[in-house]
Every structure is written in structure tokens, then in C-alpha cells.
Amino acid sequence: MLNPPPLDGVNVVREGRCMQRTSAWTTVWAPVSLATSASVLRDQGFDVRLADCSVEDIDWPGLSTLIASYRPGLVIINTATPSINGDLEVARVAREVWPEVKTLAMGIHPSALGDDCFDLQQELDMVARGEPEYTIRDAAVAIREGTRLETVAGLSFRDKDRKVVHNRRRGFIDNLDSLPFPAWDLVDTGLYRMPFSGERFVLIATARGCPYACTFCANKAYYGSRLRRRSPQRVVDEVEWVSRKHGIKEFLFWSESFTNDQEYAIEVAEEITRRNLNVSWVCNSRVDTVSPLLLKAIKEAGCWMIGYGIESGNQQVLDSVRKGTMLTDAIMAVRMAHDVGLEVTGHCILGFPGETVQTMQETIEFAKFLRLDYAQFYCAVAFPGSVLYRQARENGWLDTTDWRYYEQNFSVISDDGLDSKQVMEARDAAYREFYKQPYLFLNVLRKVKRPGDVVNFARMFKDFLAWVS
């Protein structure tokens, strides 16, 4: 419907206009979350539109025009900590353009600090706490049918007196196979491209929840600690559906760790191989949950790169953040992946409480020692919903309460042994030291197989220079 009745349309928006420099991997997470919610809403008869404003380069006037032309009954805002202030402005803009609209925020930050979101934006009407799809569905149906919002589990909302009401918690979705595939037809998938090849890709969510105790992770505030998996058949059904319907052959398999259950990951790989799907993909993993058998299976099924959570090159630091891995695990995991022909990305974090300049340098040297194909160096961030956030508040480690700086390109944690400026300097040094290694340049040259690859490489190199400058 071009002009749906006020309570029949739903507009799902991610504004995300913050200073954050995001990789393609992190950028695509917002659309898959919104696109799944959009499919759930369409199953209930709603007309839905989706806009990823930060990627589509939709500015405030453009968003106002979009809302004015569509006149949605509900605007859903997917948000994250560093962009929370700008994202929630969508509620104000929507109300100015279409006074009848209701607004709802979803994401880890609203789940962890719902009251804070209501305080930040007076035009925000609702927050979906935790896993969002069915909370959003029930809230939209309640608005359309005029029933009481108090009945919607997982919802916080303003009542008629504008007081915030927190409904009972919603249980997690036990059967993830019951969720529909994301509504990729609502997304310009051409805006999400693989490095080097420039091919379109989408994210495939394989599981939710994480049983590990890492202090820096906030995802438990969203998906909980109980690991819930989609069936291997359903995962591969989605891969095949996206490939045939949308012509996309590149995928990022995403969960807190795809390889937590090696038997499960092998089943997924074998199903892809059995169906003879001509696809390629990337996955992430802990360093202590892989084996030669697993890595060989995923390689044969089209996986070309695995991302490991290295985190630190100092064992005491790993232990302090409850990672539960050993440095030797990382060494073996990288070697096993290289042995079967997989490329490896290592994800490293600098500036945990208790670190020193020396321990950060040990992480840089460890990343170089591992001979990773790619490395990402992040600043430790006390994201709301994480144990680290609680620790940082209790111990006075936070330099600022400005949410714009709570992202992995900035450090806001200072303690007696290290300040945030030193962490930022170490991060810049990490990129310079790691990527000046000659073997990495040679690896890149091997990937240049056609003229278009040169253009993609030049673009990536320019982005990299901006990243470390």
C-alpha cells in the first residue's frame, strides 16, 4: 500500500548516524535483524518498509519525506550504544511529521538501559527488551486492534500519563526454525559488498545465545546465555533460498561462535556440500572449538575465511576477562585453519582493565607471530549489558558518559595502570605494525585476478589509511 491507514503500516528504521567506522560485517547486522522483524510483521498482515539510513545515506530531510509519504502507524528503530542519541531522534522526527505514529526502539542498549532511552527521548513510546521479533509483533497487533499494551511480554511503554511501564519479561524463542527468512526484498542488498571481490553478501544467523562468561560481551542482555540453534537444514534452506531468489552467493555465518558444537557445524557444512550449492562464506569461532575434521568440512563446503576471537596475547589478561582460552589454543587454531587452506582473521582487543603498555604490545606481537591473514584491533568497550560495564561504573574507570564514544574505535576506560589515550595510541600502532609485514602485501597481490580487483583493493586501502590515520 502506498498510503496505508495509520495503524496498518510499519516503518523499520536504523538511523545509525554516529562517528563509528564500521566494517561490512557489522553494518549488515542491522538489516538482518530488521528484515527478520519485517517478515514476522508481514505474516500478520502489515505493510512494511525498511530503511537502513546510515548505509543508504538518508539524511533527516530524506527521512522526514519517507515518513510523510508512507504515514506508518509504527516506526521501529534499531539502535546501538554509540549511535543511541541520533537514532532515538528518529522518534522525534517521526512524531513531527506524522503525529499519529507510535515509536519503538530495539537493540542491546534499549534492552540493557530501557529507562535511559525513555529519558533521552521524550517522543519514544516503547522499547522491546531482549529478543525483539515477537515482542514487536504483539505490540503492533495490540496497537492495530486497540488492545492493552500491558499484555505484551517483553515490552516497556509509556502509559496515557506518559509514565514508563515495564511488562513481564518474554521468554526466548525455543524453536528458531519458526522464524521466517529475512525480508531481503525490502533491502538494497547492493549496498553490502564483500572486500576485494565487491560481490553482494548477506548474513545468515545460525544460533542465538552464548554460554561463555566473557566480561566484555553484552549480547546476553539480548539473546541470553542458553545456546539455541537453528537446524542445519533450516540454515541451508535459507542459504539456498537467498541464492536462488536474490542471486547472492556470498554469506557471513553469524552466531556468538558458529563452531561451539563441532558436530552441528559439520552437519551444516555437509548439507551445503550435499546440495552442491555454489556459494562461498565466512564464519566466526572461538579458538578452542575447532579441529582439523571441522575445518576441512567447512572448507569443502565453500568457507574461505574463519574469524577467531584472539582478544589478547597475554594469558593473565585473557583470564581476567574470563575468556576461558589459552594462548596455545590460538596458535593451534590458526595453524589448523591454514593447513586446510582457510584464511584467518584475528580479532584482538586492547585496553582491558589491568592492562599495561607492555601487555598491549604483547597482543600486537602475538598477532604478528600468528601470521594472520587479517587482523582487527579494537579498544575495550564497557558496553551496557556487559559485566565490564558494571565493573567500570563501580570502579570509576569510565572517562565519559557520552555514548558516542562507546564503540570499538575509541577507548573510554582508564584505570591506575593505563589511560584511554595510551590505548588509542596502541591501537594505531597495532595497525601500522601488523599491516606493514611484507607477506601481507604479497597475499593481497595474489588476490588481484581481474581489473575490478585493483579498484576494490584501492578502495579498501584508502579506507584503511583513513582508519589508522
VOTOR-899739 format. One record per residue (C-alpha): residue number from 1; x, z, y. Coordinates in steps of 0.001 Angstrom, whole numbers, padded with zeros to 6 digits, m for minus. Layout:
<rs>
+-----+---------+---------+---------+
! num !      xx !      zz !      yy !
+-----+---------+---------+---------+
! NUM !       X !       Z !       Y !
...
+-----+---------+---------+---------+
</rs>
This chain:
<rs>
+-----+---------+---------+---------+
! num !      xx !      zz !      yy !
+-----+---------+---------+---------+
!   1 !  000000 !  000000 !  000000 !
!   2 !  001377 ! m000901 !  003390 !
!   3 ! m000692 !  001709 !  005215 !
!   4 ! m001782 !  004325 !  002673 !
!   5 ! m004215 !  007104 !  003505 !
!   6 ! m002375 !  010159 !  004863 !
!   7 ! m002214 !  012074 !  001586 !
!   8 ! m001668 !  009172 ! m000784 !
!   9 !  001807 !  008164 !  000327 !
!  10 !  005094 !  009930 ! m000277 !
!  11 !  008316 !  009088 !  001511 !
!  12 !  011502 !  010386 ! m000061 !
!  13 !  014481 !  010547 !  002251 !
!  14 !  018103 !  011524 !  002190 !
!  15 !  019460 !  011632 !  005711 !
!  16 !  022958 !  012927 !  004972 !
!  17 !  024394 !  012094 !  008375 !
!  18 !  027313 !  014512 !  008339 !
!  19 !  031062 !  014219 !  008714 !
!  20 !  031543 !  014190 !  004951 !
!  21 !  033609 !  011402 !  003447 !
!  22 !  032042 !  010823 !  000072 !
!  23 !  033126 !  008745 ! m002859 !
!  24 !  030813 !  006245 ! m004503 !
!  25 !  030326 !  008728 ! m007336 !
!  26 !  028951 !  011498 ! m005134 !
!  27 !  026970 !  009145 ! m002929 !
!  28 !  024908 !  007753 ! m005794 !
!  29 !  023808 !  011208 ! m006950 !
!  30 !  021212 !  011475 ! m004186 !
!  31 !  019388 !  008236 ! m005085 !
!  32 !  019166 !  009059 ! m008812 !
!  33 !  017624 !  012451 ! m008052 !
!  34 !  015169 !  010964 ! m005585 !
!  35 !  014462 !  007919 ! m007735 !
!  36 !  013517 !  010122 ! m010704 !
!  37 !  011208 !  012185 ! m008494 !
!  38 !  009724 !  008929 ! m007199 !
!  39 !  008928 !  007808 ! m010743 !
!  40 !  007241 !  011133 ! m011509 !
!  41 !  005117 !  010762 ! m008375 !
!  42 !  004168 !  007178 ! m009160 !
!  43 !  002980 !  008315 ! m012580 !
!  44 !  000488 !  010484 ! m010653 !
!  45 ! m000823 !  007507 ! m008696 !
!  46 !  001163 !  007985 ! m005489 !
!  47 !  002582 !  005125 ! m003492 !
!  48 !  006248 !  005949 ! m002872 !
!  49 !  009047 !  004625 ! m000712 !
!  50 !  012666 !  005744 ! m000784 !
!  51 !  015360 !  005581 !  001885 !
!  52 !  018980 !  006674 !  001485 !
!  53 !  019563 !  006751 !  005212 !
!  54 !  023281 !  007543 !  005209 !
!  55 !  024066 !  004600 !  002909 !
!  56 !  021507 !  002187 !  004346 !
!  57 !  022723 !  003041 !  007862 !
!  58 !  019250 !  004009 !  009042 !
!  59 !  019552 !  005860 !  012356 !
!  60 !  016986 !  008195 !  013926 !
!  61 !  015016 !  005420 !  015699 !
!  62 !  015017 !  003447 !  012460 !
!  63 !  013734 !  006436 !  010512 !
!  64 !  011017 !  007017 !  013104 !
!  65 !  009912 !  003402 !  012780 !
!  66 !  009881 !  003667 !  008978 !
!  67 !  007703 !  006773 !  009028 !
!  68 !  005386 !  005424 !  011724 !
!  69 !  004748 !  002219 !  009791 !
!  70 !  004225 !  003970 !  006461 !
!  71 !  002381 !  007138 !  007586 !
!  72 !  003241 !  009222 !  004492 !
!  73 !  001358 !  012327 !  003535 !
!  74 !  004554 !  013965 !  002288 !
!  75 !  008193 !  013469 !  003254 !
!  76 !  010712 !  014766 !  000706 !
!  77 !  014221 !  015465 !  001982 !
!  78 !  017083 !  015639 ! m000496 !
!  79 !  019848 !  017647 !  001113 !
!  80 !  023196 !  019335 !  000528 !
!  81 !  025087 !  022117 !  002259 !
!  82 !  027349 !  020129 !  004633 !
!  83 !  024511 !  017916 !  005861 !
!  84 !  021749 !  020540 !  005876 !
!  85 !  021279 !  020737 !  009642 !
!  86 !  020975 !  016997 !  010151 !
!  87 !  018933 !  016483 !  007006 !
!  88 !  016310 !  019026 !  007995 !
!  89 !  015926 !  017291 !  011345 !
!  90 !  014044 !  014676 !  009336 !
!  91 !  011174 !  017179 !  009181 !
!  92 !  011014 !  017407 !  012965 !
!  93 !  011238 !  013638 !  013440 !
!  94 !  008549 !  013048 !  010828 !
!  95 !  006204 !  015552 !  012476 !
!  96 !  006715 !  013978 !  015903 !
!  97 !  005940 !  010515 !  014564 !
!  98 !  003111 !  011442 !  012197 !
!  99 !  001607 !  014902 !  012914 !
! 100 ! m000417 !  014901 !  009685 !
! 101 !  002680 !  014801 !  007487 !
! 102 !  003913 !  017597 !  005231 !
! 103 !  007650 !  018027 !  004672 !
! 104 !  009566 !  019350 !  001665 !
! 105 !  013289 !  019936 !  001087 !
! 106 !  015014 !  019809 ! m002302 !
! 107 !  018589 !  020365 ! m003458 !
! 108 !  021042 !  023094 ! m004360 !
! 109 !  021241 !  024527 ! m000847 !
! 110 !  017461 !  024945 ! m000439 !
! 111 !  017348 !  026410 ! m003940 !
! 112 !  020003 !  028996 ! m003087 !
! 113 !  019097 !  029676 !  000565 !
! 114 !  015459 !  028728 !  000981 !
! 115 !  014761 !  031232 !  003747 !
! 116 !  017763 !  029929 !  005645 !
! 117 !  016298 !  026411 !  005524 !
! 118 !  012982 !  027580 !  006950 !
! 119 !  014852 !  029392 !  009724 !
! 120 !  016938 !  026317 !  010507 !
! 121 !  013940 !  024008 !  010878 !
! 122 !  010534 !  025201 !  012019 !
! 123 !  008883 !  021915 !  011049 !
! 124 !  009896 !  022274 !  007415 !
! 125 !  006781 !  023097 !  005393 !
! 126 !  008046 !  023508 !  001812 !
! 127 !  011106 !  023980 ! m000379 !
! 128 !  011364 !  023069 ! m004069 !
! 129 !  013550 !  025738 ! m005672 !
! 130 !  015616 !  024607 ! m008651 !
! 131 !  014861 !  021603 ! m010828 !
! 132 !  012645 !  019593 ! m008480 !
! 133 !  010639 !  016878 ! m010239 !
! 134 !  007615 !  018790 ! m011487 !
! 135 !  007519 !  021153 ! m008521 !
! 136 !  007350 !  018133 ! m006230 !
! 137 !  004699 !  016524 ! m008424 !
! 138 !  002480 !  019594 ! m008421 !
! 139 !  002914 !  020148 ! m004676 !
! 140 !  001976 !  016538 ! m003912 !
! 141 ! m001094 !  016724 ! m006153 !
! 142 ! m002154 !  020028 ! m004568 !
! 143 ! m001899 !  018514 ! m001082 !
! 144 ! m003851 !  015431 ! m002106 !
! 145 ! m006594 !  017397 ! m003845 !
! 146 ! m006739 !  020239 ! m001348 !
! 147 ! m005923 !  022971 ! m003865 !
! 148 ! m003889 !  026079 ! m003115 !
! 149 ! m000120 !  025741 ! m002922 !
! 150 !  000180 !  029278 ! m004305 !
! 151 ! m000436 !  027792 ! m007754 !
! 152 !  002683 !  025585 ! m007655 !
! 153 !  005525 !  027265 ! m009560 !
! 154 !  008973 !  026836 ! m008026 !
! 155 !  007596 !  026207 ! m004536 !
! 156 !  008237 !  028109 ! m001318 !
! 157 !  005989 !  027197 !  001598 !
! 158 !  004627 !  028244 !  004963 !
! 159 !  001075 !  029532 !  004838 !
! 160 ! m001546 !  028955 !  007534 !
! 161 !  000077 !  031691 !  009643 !
! 162 !  003480 !  029989 !  009218 !
! 163 !  004779 !  032852 !  007106 !
! 164 !  007015 !  031889 !  004177 !
! 165 !  005566 !  032453 !  000705 !
! 166 !  007737 !  032278 ! m002424 !
! 167 !  005784 !  031364 ! m005556 !
! 168 !  006870 !  032367 ! m009032 !
! 169 !  009888 !  030617 ! m010492 !
! 170 !  009400 !  027475 ! m012518 !
! 171 !  010936 !  027239 ! m015965 !
! 172 !  013431 !  024495 ! m016645 !
! 173 !  012323 !  021261 ! m018306 !
! 174 !  012945 !  021716 ! m022017 !
! 175 !  012397 !  018101 ! m023003 !
! 176 !  014379 !  015952 ! m020580 !
! 177 !  013275 !  012870 ! m022519 !
! 178 !  009841 !  013413 ! m020960 !
! 179 !  011149 !  012397 ! m017529 !
! 180 !  010608 !  008737 ! m016608 !
! 181 !  013505 !  006461 ! m015783 !
! 182 !  014528 !  006438 ! m012101 !
! 183 !  012631 !  004055 ! m009833 !
! 184 !  015635 !  001857 ! m009114 !
! 185 !  013331 ! m000839 ! m007754 !
! 186 !  012954 !  001381 ! m004659 !
! 187 !  016729 !  001461 ! m004090 !
! 188 !  019055 ! m001223 ! m002760 !
! 189 !  021481 ! m000950 ! m005669 !
! 190 !  023739 ! m003476 ! m003987 !
! 191 !  024945 ! m000680 ! m001721 !
! 192 !  026549 !  001232 ! m004606 !
! 193 !  029670 ! m000550 ! m005841 !
! 194 !  032472 !  000178 ! m008285 !
! 195 !  036021 !  000410 ! m006929 !
! 196 !  038182 ! m002704 ! m007424 !
! 197 !  035548 ! m004807 ! m009175 !
! 198 !  032895 ! m004375 ! m006486 !
! 199 !  030216 ! m004511 ! m009196 !
! 200 !  026947 ! m002615 ! m008778 !
! 201 !  026639 !  000615 ! m010715 !
! 202 !  024152 !  003436 ! m011200 !
! 203 !  024345 !  006953 ! m012533 !
! 204 !  022969 !  007975 ! m015924 !
! 205 !  022177 !  011688 ! m016197 !
! 206 !  022835 !  012783 ! m019778 !
! 207 !  022179 !  016526 ! m019553 !
! 208 !  021425 !  019435 ! m017246 !
! 209 !  022712 !  022981 ! m017100 !
! 210 !  026169 !  024398 ! m017789 !
! 211 !  027124 !  027377 ! m019969 !
! 212 !  030550 !  027875 ! m018378 !
! 213 !  031397 !  030553 ! m015799 !
! 214 !  033477 !  028720 ! m013162 !
! 215 !  033136 !  030694 ! m009929 !
! 216 !  033238 !  027648 ! m007647 !
! 217 !  030281 !  025799 ! m009190 !
! 218 !  026854 !  026066 ! m007563 !
! 219 !  024908 !  023847 ! m009955 !
! 220 !  023482 !  026782 ! m011899 !
! 221 !  021315 !  027529 ! m008873 !
! 222 !  019707 !  024154 ! m009533 !
! 223 !  019806 !  023476 ! m013269 !
! 224 !  020617 !  026861 ! m014790 !
! 225 !  023193 !  027875 ! m017402 !
! 226 !  021393 !  026647 ! m020524 !
! 227 !  022623 !  023225 ! m021567 !
! 228 !  019734 !  020804 ! m022069 !
! 229 !  020484 !  017293 ! m023276 !
! 230 !  018583 !  014070 ! m023330 !
! 231 !  018570 !  012488 ! m026774 !
! 232 !  021277 !  009876 ! m027376 !
! 233 !  018550 !  007296 ! m027996 !
! 234 !  016866 !  008018 ! m024657 !
! 235 !  020177 !  007844 ! m022777 !
! 236 !  020998 !  004474 ! m024286 !
! 237 !  017415 !  003271 ! m023803 !
! 238 !  017956 !  003826 ! m020075 !
! 239 !  021281 !  002023 ! m020113 !
! 240 !  019679 ! m000948 ! m021850 !
! 241 !  016639 ! m000887 ! m019537 !
! 242 !  018756 ! m000834 ! m016363 !
! 243 !  020981 ! m003584 ! m017722 !
! 244 !  018101 ! m005898 ! m018603 !
! 245 !  015697 ! m005134 ! m015760 !
! 246 !  018167 ! m004780 ! m012897 !
! 247 !  021181 ! m006729 ! m014142 !
! 248 !  023537 ! m003766 ! m013748 !
! 249 !  026381 ! m003456 ! m016264 !
! 250 !  028415 ! m000568 ! m014818 !
! 251 !  027455 !  003084 ! m015225 !
! 252 !  028596 !  006597 ! m014475 !
! 253 !  027522 !  009033 ! m017198 !
! 254 !  026898 !  012313 ! m015444 !
! 255 !  026410 !  015894 ! m016518 !
! 256 !  028444 !  019033 ! m015936 !
! 257 !  030505 !  017770 ! m018853 !
! 258 !  029399 !  014839 ! m020961 !
! 259 !  031712 !  015889 ! m023791 !
! 260 !  030679 !  019556 ! m024172 !
! 261 !  029194 !  018653 ! m027539 !
! 262 !  031543 !  016108 ! m029069 !
! 263 !  029105 !  015144 ! m031812 !
! 264 !  026481 !  014356 ! m029161 !
! 265 !  028879 !  012248 ! m027073 !
! 266 !  029958 !  010321 ! m030158 !
! 267 !  026297 !  009656 ! m031042 !
! 268 !  025723 !  008195 ! m027569 !
! 269 !  028799 !  006014 ! m027901 !
! 270 !  027881 !  004822 ! m031376 !
! 271 !  024351 !  003960 ! m030233 !
! 272 !  025755 !  001807 ! m027420 !
! 273 !  028065 !  000091 ! m029901 !
! 274 !  025284 ! m000373 ! m032470 !
! 275 !  023089 ! m002134 ! m029906 !
! 276 !  026011 ! m004321 ! m028847 !
! 277 !  025371 ! m003674 ! m025160 !
! 278 !  027809 ! m005454 ! m022896 !
! 279 !  028311 ! m002568 ! m020472 !
! 280 !  031192 ! m000523 ! m019102 !
! 281 !  031090 !  003053 ! m017960 !
! 282 !  032865 !  006178 ! m016763 !
! 283 !  032277 !  009795 ! m017784 !
! 284 !  033497 !  013264 ! m016854 !
! 285 !  034801 !  016016 ! m019094 !
! 286 !  036433 !  019389 ! m019414 !
! 287 !  039974 !  019180 ! m020723 !
! 288 !  039209 !  021408 ! m023714 !
! 289 !  036293 !  019418 ! m025146 !
! 290 !  037884 !  016137 ! m026232 !
! 291 !  039527 !  014839 ! m029389 !
! 292 !  041106 !  011546 ! m030485 !
! 293 !  037963 !  010737 ! m032501 !
! 294 !  035689 !  011222 ! m029472 !
! 295 !  037917 !  009331 ! m027056 !
! 296 !  038286 !  006399 ! m029457 !
! 297 !  034489 !  006235 ! m029887 !
! 298 !  033700 !  006154 ! m026178 !
! 299 !  036455 !  003609 ! m025541 !
! 300 !  034969 !  001301 ! m028172 !
! 301 !  031550 !  001723 ! m026539 !
! 302 !  032732 !  000449 ! m023156 !
! 303 !  034047 !  003574 ! m021436 !
! 304 !  037125 !  002682 ! m019398 !
! 305 !  037825 !  005883 ! m017498 !
! 306 !  037351 !  009607 ! m018041 !
! 307 !  037450 !  012199 ! m015267 !
! 308 !  038916 !  015591 ! m016115 !
! 309 !  038418 !  018836 ! m014227 !
! 310 !  042079 !  019821 ! m013904 !
! 311 !  041339 !  022201 ! m010998 !
! 312 !  044782 !  023897 ! m010767 !
! 313 !  048333 !  023638 ! m012058 !
! 314 !  048722 !  027406 ! m012113 !
! 315 !  047349 !  029335 ! m015090 !
! 316 !  046695 !  032517 ! m013113 !
! 317 !  044571 !  030564 ! m010649 !
! 318 !  042602 !  028948 ! m013483 !
! 319 !  041967 !  032386 ! m014949 !
! 320 !  040918 !  033846 ! m011590 !
! 321 !  038149 !  031248 ! m011183 !
! 322 !  037034 !  031695 ! m014812 !
! 323 !  037706 !  028090 ! m015742 !
! 324 !  038428 !  029013 ! m019353 !
! 325 !  041047 !  026307 ! m019936 !
! 326 !  044820 !  026262 ! m020392 !
! 327 !  047367 !  024002 ! m018744 !
! 328 !  048280 !  022767 ! m022210 !
! 329 !  044649 !  021634 ! m022655 !
! 330 !  045030 !  019329 ! m019665 !
! 331 !  048332 !  017948 ! m020906 !
! 332 !  046875 !  017127 ! m024326 !
! 333 !  043609 !  015731 ! m022924 !
! 334 !  045387 !  013264 ! m020643 !
! 335 !  047782 !  012160 ! m023385 !
! 336 !  044960 !  011628 ! m025887 !
! 337 !  042963 !  009563 ! m023399 !
! 338 !  045957 !  007382 ! m022547 !
! 339 !  046740 !  006940 ! m026241 !
! 340 !  043380 !  005208 ! m026819 !
! 341 !  043657 !  003120 ! m023634 !
! 342 !  041427 !  005087 ! m021273 !
! 343 !  042307 !  005516 ! m017628 !
! 344 !  042221 !  009080 ! m016347 !
! 345 !  041146 !  010628 ! m013076 !
! 346 !  042146 !  014231 ! m012445 !
! 347 !  040078 !  016445 ! m010150 !
! 348 !  042153 !  019182 ! m008513 !
! 349 !  041121 !  021967 ! m006136 !
! 350 !  043371 !  023657 ! m003584 !
! 351 !  042873 !  026910 ! m001723 !
! 352 !  041121 !  029256 ! m004114 !
! 353 !  041201 !  032928 ! m003040 !
! 354 !  044503 !  034466 ! m004082 !
! 355 !  046386 !  031174 ! m003919 !
! 356 !  049632 !  030670 ! m002054 !
! 357 !  051500 !  027691 ! m000698 !
! 358 !  053546 !  027821 ! m003909 !
! 359 !  050561 !  027712 ! m006290 !
! 360 !  049074 !  024773 ! m004385 !
! 361 !  052374 !  022915 ! m004704 !
! 362 !  052340 !  023684 ! m008416 !
! 363 !  048970 !  021907 ! m008647 !
! 364 !  050381 !  018865 ! m006848 !
! 365 !  053410 !  018782 ! m009142 !
! 366 !  051215 !  019222 ! m012202 !
! 367 !  049046 !  016261 ! m011210 !
! 368 !  052202 !  014155 ! m010864 !
! 369 !  053569 !  015413 ! m014180 !
! 370 !  050376 !  014377 ! m015977 !
! 371 !  050847 !  010766 ! m014826 !
! 372 !  047181 !  010449 ! m013978 !
! 373 !  045860 !  007039 ! m013012 !
! 374 !  043916 !  008548 ! m010116 !
! 375 !  043721 !  012000 ! m008597 !
! 376 !  041246 !  013640 ! m006264 !
! 377 !  042345 !  016707 ! m004325 !
! 378 !  039582 !  018879 ! m002912 !
! 379 !  039513 !  022020 ! m000824 !
! 380 !  037920 !  025024 ! m002497 !
! 381 !  034457 !  025450 ! m001004 !
! 382 !  032229 !  028513 ! m001186 !
! 383 !  029011 !  026601 ! m001788 !
! 384 !  025812 !  028674 ! m001556 !
! 385 !  024605 !  029388 ! m005068 !
! 386 !  028128 !  029896 ! m006437 !
! 387 !  029880 !  033124 ! m007356 !
! 388 !  032625 !  032111 ! m004933 !
! 389 !  030128 !  032122 ! m002051 !
! 390 !  029106 !  035670 ! m002843 !
! 391 !  032732 !  036754 ! m003188 !
! 392 !  033729 !  035089 !  000066 !
! 393 !  030929 !  036733 !  002008 !
! 394 !  031591 !  040155 !  000547 !
! 395 !  035331 !  039961 !  001268 !
! 396 !  035170 !  038329 !  004700 !
! 397 !  037057 !  035199 !  003645 !
! 398 !  034852 !  032676 !  005471 !
! 399 !  036241 !  031185 !  008698 !
! 400 !  032928 !  029772 !  009843 !
! 401 !  029217 !  029732 !  009126 !
! 402 !  028905 !  026144 !  010342 !
! 403 !  027555 !  024369 !  007263 !
! 404 !  029038 !  021030 !  008351 !
! 405 !  032434 !  022233 !  007170 !
! 406 !  031265 !  023381 !  003732 !
! 407 !  032412 !  020279 !  001926 !
! 408 !  035455 !  019411 ! m000086 !
! 409 !  037397 !  017649 !  002648 !
! 410 !  037595 !  020871 !  004670 !
! 411 !  038762 !  024403 !  003998 !
! 412 !  036806 !  027337 !  005399 !
! 413 !  038328 !  030066 !  003208 !
! 414 !  041174 !  032259 !  004444 !
! 415 !  042491 !  035412 !  002807 !
! 416 !  045597 !  037549 !  003155 !
! 417 !  047797 !  035068 !  001309 !
! 418 !  046607 !  031739 !  002682 !
! 419 !  044653 !  030384 !  005630 !
! 420 !  042429 !  027333 !  005816 !
! 421 !  044894 !  025343 !  007933 !
! 422 !  047531 !  025647 !  005209 !
! 423 !  045021 !  024418 !  002627 !
! 424 !  044208 !  021334 !  004704 !
! 425 !  047905 !  020597 !  005146 !
! 426 !  048487 !  020955 !  001404 !
! 427 !  045612 !  018600 !  000634 !
! 428 !  047013 !  015909 !  002924 !
! 429 !  050441 !  016379 !  001349 !
! 430 !  048919 !  016140 ! m002134 !
! 431 !  047516 !  012675 ! m001497 !
! 432 !  050734 !  011442 !  000070 !
! 433 !  052942 !  012806 ! m002704 !
! 434 !  050736 !  011667 ! m005555 !
! 435 !  049942 !  008134 ! m004417 !
! 436 !  053481 !  007235 ! m003359 !
! 437 !  054531 !  007189 ! m007005 !
! 438 !  055685 !  003629 ! m007900 !
! 439 !  053873 !  003470 ! m011245 !
! 440 !  050503 !  003840 ! m009493 !
! 441 !  051120 !  000815 ! m007295 !
! 442 !  052072 ! m001218 ! m010354 !
! 443 !  048893 ! m000086 ! m012108 !
! 444 !  046841 ! m001333 ! m009192 !
! 445 !  048578 ! m004705 ! m009184 !
! 446 !  047687 ! m005148 ! m012857 !
! 447 !  044005 ! m004880 ! m011899 !
! 448 !  044205 ! m007792 ! m009454 !
! 449 !  042969 ! m010667 ! m011610 !
! 450 !  040987 ! m012739 ! m009104 !
! 451 !  040914 ! m013322 ! m005330 !
! 452 !  037995 ! m010942 ! m004842 !
! 453 !  040019 ! m008107 ! m006337 !
! 454 !  042511 ! m008415 ! m003492 !
! 455 !  039724 ! m007938 ! m000960 !
! 456 !  038372 ! m004913 ! m002830 !
! 457 !  041837 ! m003402 ! m003071 !
! 458 !  042462 ! m003923 !  000649 !
! 459 !  039160 ! m002216 !  001458 !
! 460 !  039935 !  000710 ! m000823 !
! 461 !  043448 !  001061 !  000598 !
! 462 !  042071 !  001107 !  004137 !
! 463 !  039565 !  003816 !  003128 !
! 464 !  042379 !  005770 !  001502 !
! 465 !  044507 !  005651 !  004635 !
! 466 !  041546 !  006946 !  006645 !
! 467 !  041058 !  009698 !  004045 !
! 468 !  044610 !  011082 !  004256 !
! 469 !  045258 !  010469 !  007957 !
+-----+---------+---------+---------+
</rs>
